[in-house]
Amino acid sequence: MREGKKLDLQAYLKSEKTRIDRVLKELVPAETDPLHEAMAYSLAAGGKRLRPVLALSAFRACGGDGDSDSHYRAVCALELIHTYTLIHDDLPVMDNDDFRRGLPTCHRRFGERSATLAGSGLLLLAFGVLSREAAGLGLSAQDTARAVAAVAEAVGGGGVIGGQVVDLESERHAVDRATLDYIHTHKTGALIRASCTLGGHLAGAREQSLDALAAYGEGIGLAFQIVDDLLDIEGDFTALGKTVGADQARGKATFPALYGLETSRRMAAEAVESACAVLGPAGLDREGTLQALARFILSRKA
């Protein structure tokens, strides 16, 4: 998009999602075998493809020049990882959900063992794809390793998995703000933050830009989870494609449970504004795409 031209965010999201969906089908062909059928089933269930879109948008905001399938395969690794987290999060030993994106969850469709393996398969495939494509885009071995390590750290014990552990341990227990922040910034925010910084890594961005993207990603990641908490109370199954009220039923630690609806809405809005404020001083997002995505996160209904 040329500078000064108004962004049509919905058209942008639709166009990017179409191409991302095509690349995902190529990466995980359903007809290969039963394992890949289960992997492809969860990938094809839908979703906004927000994480790869954020990575692509950050890449462009950092001056990245490229629109090849290799670029899309690299960022699609994030969607493979995200889908892995959803499959495992839905398992009976975790949240025991029956529906995801309006369809039976992977373990309901294929059984618990197949779902567990499908999630693990997606996770491992993601790092193979990311390593190969980052190197193929011209990143040095050192920069490729740094990009891959940043994503791995966001998924592991210091990121998504660590947040999931504390989330499960906190069910039906009173929690303070520090514990709630830890759950949200790790379970949800870590991968969103890593999606933003991955775009910077792929563009060869300098430390100032990477730091700004990390701060931006942290802010919108927090807002995303607060809105998710609100939708569990105020949303509906048709829009969300999953059971409403599940967090309350399980006694989950959420912002509305601790602060109420209105304060939670204000905190989400403040997180988005804080995220957008770091972009300008770092010379990022002159076209406004990252700011538009942040405000889309705040206003989403699904």
Salt bridges, closest charged atoms under 4 A:
GLU16 OE2 - ARG60 NH1 2.80
ASP21 OD2 - LYS17 NZ 2.85
ASP21 OD1 - ARG49 NE 2.70
GLU26 OE2 - ARG22 NH1 2.99
ASP33 OD1 - HIS36 ND1 2.89
GLU37 OE2 - ARG109 NH2 3.92
ASP67 OD1 - ARG19 NH1 3.19
ASP67 OD1 - ARG60 NH2 3.91
ASP69 OD1 - ARG19 NH2 2.99
ASP69 OD1 - ARG22 NH2 3.13
GLU79 OE2 - ARG49 NH1 3.04
GLU79 OE2 - ARG101 NH2 3.92
ASP89 OD2 - ARG100 NH2 3.80
ASP89 OD1 - LYS187 NZ 3.54
ASP90 OD1 - ARG100 NH2 2.74
ASP95 OD1 - LYS252 NZ 2.88
ASP97 OD1 - ARG250 NH2 2.51
ASP98 OD1 - ARG108 NE 2.64
GLU133 OE2 - ARG73 NE 2.90
GLU133 OE2 - ARG132 NE 3.52
ASP167 OD2 - LYS187 NZ 2.72
ASP167 OD2 - LYS252 NZ 2.84
GLU171 OE2 - LYS252 NZ 2.94
ASP181 OD1 - ARG177 NE 2.67
GLU207 OE2 - ARG146 NH2 2.38
ASP228 OD2 - LYS242 NZ 3.68
ASP228 OD1 - ARG300 NH2 2.98
ASP229 OD2 - HIS184 NE2 2.74
GLU234 OE2 - ARG265 NH2 2.14
GLU262 OE2 - ARG265 NH1 2.32
GLU270 OE2 - ARG266 NE 3.47
GLU273 OE1 - ARG295 NH2 3.08
